[in-house]
Amino acid sequence: MGRVTAVADDRTMLSKVMSVEEALAPIADHSTVMVGGFGGAGTPVALREALALRQLRHLTMVANNSDFGSFLYPGGLKRVICSFPVGHTAPQVLAAVEAGDVKLQLVPQGTLAERIRAAGAGLGGVLTPTGLDMEFGAAYQEMEFNGQRWLLVPALPADAALIKGAIADTRGNIVCRYAGINFNPVMAMAARYTVAQVERVLPVGEIDPQAVTVPSVLVDAVVELPTKTAEG
């Protein structure tokens, strides 16, 4: 999966707007897939559920929560990396974890954000004191720097990211609003292939550049799904 998947368009000469099926087609078995959102804000539910319908195998899903029950078909969900194992389908996911069918890695929210950001910035990892002398911190290398103890946690890249915005232009410049920003920009940075679910698409030039949250260089596909369509 390479960056920038585009098709010719008479209005813009380079449009990334396409159907859900076209947008999700490059995502393959064994992928690590990030899903934006914080609680109910900025979560690309329609893209997530459409991906589940493809019945891909051995997926690692990364998100703030663990609402991935739709991936619990045989051989589908391999691992969940999240901060809070909550969500509408979290009980089913936790049951699969307890049964040994799915692996769960809990990462403090700030550490999760920094690991993702580090991947997008091309860094190998970050130093954090979070987790020192705690059970989950034992998985990371401890080191001393400037007279302080730190844990070296690795960057967290992804094969694909599903993000959500309010508005996009046909080139793939995305506007996220308020709490809907959350993990969406950093996940787009950290992924090799990014699909954005938006409520409205505008021609190039109609979005104030200062309002762009995720620039088009980080977005490979745009799917226009108004709220009623996405929910229903």
N, C-alpha and C positions, 0 to 999 in steps of 0.2 A: 504494500500500500504506500503510494507516494503522495507527497503534499501537492495540493492543487489539482482537483479533478473538475474540469469545466467543460461546458458545451457551448457551441456558437449560439448567439442570440442576436436578433436584428436590432434590439434596443440598446444593448450594452456591449456587444461583440464578445463578451466573456461572462456568461451567466453560470452560476453554480446552483440555480434553482432546479429541483428535480423531484421526482416522486419518492415516497418513503422506500419503496422497493429498490429503486436505483441507488438511493443514498446509502442504504445498509448493505448492498451487495458486496462491497470489498471486504467486509468484516468476515473473518474465517474462523474455523475451529481453532481451539487452543489460544485464542486471543485474550489479552488483558484489556478490559473495556471499562473506562471511567464514565460515571453518570453524574452530571452536575445536580445541584440542588441542596437546599437546607430545609429539612422538614417539607412543607408543601410549597415552598418558594423556589422558583427557578428549576424545577425538576421536569425533565423532558419525558413525561410519562408515556406519551404516545410512541415516541421512538423506542423507549425501553421495552414496551410491550410488543411492538412490532418486531424488535430483534428477537424476543423470546419465541415468537411464532416461527422463526426460521429454524428453530431446533438445532442450533449449533452445539458442538460438544466441547467439554472440558474448558469452560470459560472461567476466567478470574474476573470478578466484578469488583470495582472500586467505587465507593461512594461514602457520603457522610453517614448514611444509615444502611440497613440491610433488607430493604424492601424488594427482594429478588425471588419471591415465591414462584413466579411464572417461569423461572428457569430450572425448576426442580423436576423436570422430566428426566428420564433415565440417561445418565451420562452428560447432562447439561452443565450444571453448576459444579465447578471444581473447588473454588475458593472465593471467599468474600473478605475484602479488606475494608474496614470501616471504623468509625469512631463510636457510633451508637447503634447497637443491634436492635433497632426499633423500626416500625413501619407497619403497614396493614398486613403484610404477609411475613413479617419477622418471626412470628411463632413457628410457622412451617419451616423457615430456614434454620432456626435454632434447633428444632426437632431433628432436622437432617444432620446438623453438626453433632448433636448428642449421639446420633446413630452411627456416626463415623463416615457418613456419605459425603459431607462437605467440610472443608477446612475453614476456620474462622480466625482471622488475625485482627485483633483490636489495636488501634493506634490512636493515641490522644489527638484531639481535633487539631490543635496547633501544629503538632508534629506531622500529621497527615498533610495539612496544607503546605508546610515547608518542604516535605519530601516531594510533593507534586511540583511545587514551584522550582525546586532545585533541578528537577528533570528538565523542565522547560527552559531553564537558564543554562543548561549544559554542564551543570555541576555534578560531581560524583556523590555528594551527600551533604549533610549539615551537622553541625555540632549543637547539641541541646543538653541541658541538665535534666530535662524531664525523663523520669524513669530510673534515675540513679538509685541504687539500693532497693529497687522494686523488681518483682518477678518478671514483668514483661521487658524490663530493660536489660535483662541478662542475655537477650538474643543479640545485643549490639556490642561493638567494641568500645571499651572505656579507654579514655586517654586524658592526659593532663596538658593544659595549654594556658599560659599566662597565670600559672599558679592555681588554676581551677580544674575541677574534674568535669569531664564531659562525656556524653555518649555520641559516637559517630554513627548516625543513621543514614542508610543509603537513599539516594534519590529514587523516586518511584515513577518510571515512565509507563506509557501505555501504547498498545497498538491502535486503539481507537478511543474517542471520547464522544459522548452524546451530551449536548448542551442545549440550553433553552434561552431564548431571548424574546424581547417584545417585538422588535422590528429588525429587518435586515434590508439591505439593498441587494440587487441581483449579483453583485460581485462577491457578496459574503461578508460585508461589514455589519456587525451585530451590535444592537443596543439592548443591554440588560438594564432593568430598572430596580432601584431600591434593594430590598433583600434578595431579589432575584439574581443579583450579581454573584454573590457567594463564591462557590468553587468553579463556576463556569469559565472565567478567563484563564485561570491557571491550568485547568484540565485541558483546555484547547492548546495551551503552550506545550504541555507534556506529552501529548499524543501525536502519533505519526499521521493519523487520519481523524478529522473532526466533522461531525454532522450537527448542524444547528436546527432545532425546531423553533419556529417563530410564528407569531400570530399574523404578521403582515409583512409583505415585501414591497419595497418602493424602488423606483428607478434610481440609477446611480446619480448622485448629485443632490438628492433630496434629504439626505441625512447630514446634519451638522457634524463635521469631523470631530469636534470637541465632545460630541455625545457618544461616539463609538466606544464600546466597552471591549469588544473582541475584534481586532482588525482582520480584514479579509485574508491576509497572508496565513492566518492560523486556521482558516475554515475551508473545507473541501467541498461540502455539500450543504445546501439550504433546503429545508422542507417547510412549506407554508401550511400551517395547521391552525386555523382559528380555534378559539377555546371550545366552542360547541362541537366542532369536528374532532378535536383532540380528545375530548372527554367521551365522545360517543358513538 
